[in-house]
């Protein structure tokens, strides 16, 4: 059971590092603006392809829309 605690802490540390690398040197407003743009990008792709598809198709559609 103690090993499980270390795994949770390691995952938390990994998440914090990922978020820090993404957010460094940006203001909160800049992060919100970037998130808004990405959110609308995803909605445009999903509106054009409501039937879905494979992950590879989704990635291709996202890059084509960009």
C-alpha positions as a Markdown table, in Angstrom:
| # | Residue | x | y | z |
|---|---|---|---|---|
| 1 | Unk | 0.0 | 0.0 | 0.0 |
| 2 | Unk | 2.9 | 2.4 | 0.7 |
| 3 | Unk | 4.2 | 1.9 | -2.9 |
| 4 | Unk | 0.8 | 3.1 | -4.1 |
| 5 | Unk | 1.4 | 6.4 | -2.3 |
| 6 | Unk | 4.7 | 6.9 | -4.0 |
| 7 | Unk | 3.2 | 6.2 | -7.4 |
| 8 | Unk | 0.5 | 8.9 | -6.7 |
| 9 | Unk | 3.1 | 11.4 | -5.7 |
| 10 | Unk | 5.2 | 10.7 | -8.8 |
| 11 | Unk | 2.2 | 11.1 | -11.1 |
| 12 | Unk | 1.3 | 14.4 | -9.3 |
| 13 | Unk | 4.9 | 15.6 | -9.8 |
| 14 | Unk | 4.8 | 14.6 | -13.5 |
| 15 | Unk | 1.6 | 16.6 | -14.0 |
| 16 | Unk | 3.0 | 19.6 | -12.3 |
| 17 | Unk | 6.1 | 19.6 | -14.5 |
| 18 | Unk | 3.9 | 19.3 | -17.6 |
| 19 | Unk | 1.7 | 22.2 | -16.6 |
| 20 | Unk | 4.6 | 24.3 | -15.5 |
| 21 | Unk | 6.4 | 23.8 | -18.9 |
| 22 | Unk | 3.2 | 24.7 | -20.7 |
| 23 | Unk | 2.4 | 27.8 | -18.7 |
| 24 | Unk | 5.8 | 29.4 | -17.9 |
| 25 | Unk | 6.3 | 33.0 | -19.0 |
| 26 | Unk | 2.7 | 33.4 | -19.8 |
| 27 | Unk | 0.0 | 35.4 | -18.0 |
| 28 | Unk | -3.3 | 33.9 | -17.0 |
| 29 | Unk | -5.0 | 35.9 | -19.7 |
| 30 | Unk | -2.7 | 34.5 | -22.3 |
| 31 | Unk | -3.3 | 31.0 | -21.1 |
| 32 | Unk | -7.1 | 31.5 | -21.2 |
| 33 | Unk | -6.9 | 33.0 | -24.7 |
| 34 | Unk | -4.9 | 30.1 | -26.0 |
| 35 | Unk | -7.3 | 27.6 | -24.4 |
| 36 | Unk | -10.2 | 29.4 | -26.0 |
| 37 | Unk | -8.7 | 29.3 | -29.4 |
| 38 | Unk | -7.9 | 25.6 | -29.1 |
| 39 | Unk | -11.5 | 24.9 | -27.8 |
| 40 | Unk | -13.0 | 26.6 | -30.8 |
| 41 | Unk | -10.7 | 24.7 | -33.1 |
| 42 | Unk | -11.9 | 21.4 | -31.8 |
| 43 | Unk | -15.5 | 22.5 | -32.1 |
| 44 | Unk | -15.0 | 23.5 | -35.7 |
| 45 | Unk | -13.5 | 20.1 | -36.6 |
| 46 | Unk | -16.3 | 18.2 | -34.7 |
| 47 | Unk | -19.0 | 20.2 | -36.4 |
| 48 | Unk | -17.6 | 19.2 | -39.8 |
| 49 | Unk | -17.2 | 15.6 | -38.9 |
| 50 | Unk | -20.0 | 14.7 | -36.4 |
| 51 | Unk | -19.7 | 10.9 | -37.2 |
| 52 | Unk | -16.3 | 10.7 | -35.5 |
| 53 | Unk | -13.7 | 8.3 | -36.7 |
| 54 | Unk | -10.4 | 6.9 | -35.7 |
| 55 | Unk | -7.7 | 8.7 | -33.8 |
| 56 | Unk | -5.6 | 9.0 | -36.9 |
| 57 | Unk | -8.4 | 10.5 | -38.9 |
| 58 | Unk | -9.1 | 13.0 | -36.0 |
| 59 | Unk | -5.4 | 14.1 | -35.9 |
| 60 | Unk | -5.4 | 14.5 | -39.7 |
| 61 | Unk | -8.6 | 16.6 | -39.6 |
| 62 | Unk | -7.2 | 18.8 | -36.7 |
| 63 | Unk | -4.0 | 19.5 | -38.7 |
| 64 | Unk | -6.0 | 20.2 | -41.9 |
| 65 | Unk | -8.2 | 22.7 | -40.1 |
| 66 | Unk | -5.3 | 24.6 | -38.6 |
